[in-house]
Amino acid sequence: MKKTAFMGGYDKSDLILYIAKILTVSGKKVLFLDTTLMQKTRYIVPTMTPAQKYVTTYDGIDIAIGFYNMQDLKEYFSIDGELKYDFVLADIDSPEAYINFGFNQIDLHYLVTSFDVFSLQRGISVLKAFKAPTQVTKVLFTRDPESEEKEYIDFVSMSYKVRWNEDVLYFPFETSDLYAIYVNQRFSKVRFDNLSMEYMDCLAFMAEQISGLSKSDIKKAIRIIERV
């Protein structure tokens, strides 16, 4: 089981759902773990049996909501060992959640943020949980990438045990993408309709990086999703 931490206060729910969809269509078993304080997925993922904590399936993706540590989740599944998933994609916005769900430097890490103060500071706060030097990739939602923005993240994270990867992923902060995301939510299916090519390219790159699948396999999965 491979764990990926999507860290930050920026809204990451749709980003994670899109990546999870690519992986499930590629034949992988995926759990989307919402550990955030707000737990937005309660509102965008429909369920017939709402409860304080539950696991529901949404368009082929298992989604866990309301759990506060890994042991709690294992008890829900009545297992003692590792969860029966190929990938766990976790939405994390606090150092407590990072620790409680057993993330560490061997897992894959993304800092997902825009440059509003709340999102950025919330994301940087998760870095407090690092106990050892940890590689992290910046995923920046911004209209006009500026070197000063990257440098500012480096500056405010200087006191933490973080090693920034050279690759930086830029998602376009475009109204058209936001509109497409909102429309896709209303269909209660994970659809890629009308997302920009730039947005799709970043999704494909992250799915490839997380899964270890080839670029051609990822493109094949996306074509299947687009046809449905």
N, C-alpha and C positions, 0 to 999 in steps of 0.2 A: 504494500500500500504506500503510495506516494502522497505526501501532504504538501499543499501550497498555501502560503499565508498571503492574503490580499489585505494589506494594512492601510489604515487611514480613516479619516472622518468623511471623506468624499463618498457620495452614493455609488457603491460598486455592485449593487444587486444585479442590474441588467448585464453588466460586463461579465460577471461570473456565470450568469445563466447562459449567455451566448457561448462562452468557452466550454461550459459543461455540455451544452447541446452538441457541439462539434465532437467532443470526446465520446458521448454516448452513441452517436451515429457511427462513430468509428469502432464501435463494439466494446467500449470500455464501460465499466460500472462505476458511476460517479455519485458522490455525496457532496451536496452544497451545504455547508455548515454555517448558519448565521449566528455568530456570537455577539453581535453588536447590541448596544444598549437600546437602540430604537427598534430593532428587529423589523425592518421595513418589509421583509418578505412575507410577514403575516398578512399584509394588505395587498400585495401584488400577486401572491400565489394562492389560488383558491383551494379550500379543503372542506370536506364534508363533516369532519370531526374536530373542530377547533378545541384546543385545550391549552393548558399552561405550557406544556412541552409535547411535541409530537414530531413524527417523521411522515411526510407526505410525498407522493410522487407527482411530478408536474412535467408533462411532456417527455416522459422517460427519464427524468432526473429526480433522484431522491433528495429531499430537502429537510434538514433538521433544524427545528426552531424551538427556542426556549430552554436549551440545555446550558449548563454552566460549567461543566468540566467533562473530561473524557470518560471518567468512570461513570458519571451519570448517563452518558450516551450508551456505554457498554451494558449497563444494567437494563436500559430500555430494550436493547436487542437480546438480552439474556445471554451474553457471551463474556468469557474471561480474557480471551486473547485479542488479536488484532481485528479491527472491523473488516468485514468482507467486501471491500471496495478496492478498485484499482487506484482511484484517485479521490482524495478529500480536498475540496476547495473551500477554504475558510475565509469568511468576511470578518475581519478583526479590527476593532477600533479602541482597544484598551490593552495596557500591558498585563492586566490581570487575566483577561481571556487568553492571551498568548501563552501565559504560563499554565493556566488551568487545563488547556487542551494539549499540553505536552509538545509544543513546538520548540525547535532548537535549531542550531546552526546547520544541521544536515538537511533541513527542509528547504524548499524553494520559496523565495521571498520577493514580493513586489510591494513597493510603496506607491499607492494610487492616490493622486491628489490633484486638485487645482491649486490656485494660488490665493484663494481667500484665506484669511487668517485662521478661521476655525478648522477648515479641512487640513491645512498644513500643520498646525500645531497639534491637532488630534493625531495625525499620522506620526509625527515625530515622537509623540509621547509613547507610542508602542515600542520604540527602540529602547526604552528604559529596561525592557524585559530581557534584553540580550545579555547572556552570561558569558559568551565567548564571541570573538570576531565573526561576523556574519555577513555573507554576500547578499546584497539587495539590489534589485533593479528598479529604477525610477520609471513610473508610468504617469505621464503628465497630461492632464486635460487642459489644453490651452490653445488659444487661437493663433498666437504669434510666439513661437518658441524664442526665448532670449537666453543668452548665456548667463545673464545676471540671475535668472530664476534658478538655474541649476546650482550656481555658486552660492545662492542664498540657502538652499537646502543643505549644501555641504557645510556652510557656516553654522547653522543652527543645530546640526547633528554632530558637531566636532567632539562633544564629550561622551558620545555613545560608541559602543563597540560595533560599528557598522562599516562595511567595506562596499562602496558603491561600484557596481559594474559599469564598465565603459559604455555599454549600450544603453541608450535612453529611448523609451517608447513614447511617441507623441500621438495622442488622440485629438482629432480636431474638435474644437468647442463650437460646433456648428448648430444653428437652429434647426436645420433639416434633419440632422441626426437625432436631436432631442424629440422632434415631432414624430419621427419614425419609431423611436423607442416607445413613446406614449401610445401610439396606435397599436403597436405590437402587443403591448401589455393588455389592451382591451380585448384582444382575440383569445386570451388565455392559452396561447401557444408561443413557443420560442421561435419567432420568425425573424428573418433577416431583410424583409422587404424595405426597400428605399434607404437602407443605410449607405453612407458614402463609401467609395472605394478605399479612401484612407482609413476609415474606421474598420472596414473589413480586413484590410491588409494587416492592421495591428492585431485584430482578433486571431487571424490565421497564424501570425508569428508567435503569439503567446501560447496558442494551442499546441503548436509544434514544439515549443520550448518545454512546456509542461509535460507533454505526453511522450516525447522522444520519437513520435511518428514522423515519417517522411513528409516533405512538403507536398508531394503528389497525393499522399493519403489524406492530408488535411484538406486539400483542394477538392478531392473527391467527396469528402463528407459535406463540405459546404455546398457543392452542387446538388447533392441529394436533399439537403435542407431547403434550398431555394426552389426545388421542384415541387415540394409538398404544398 
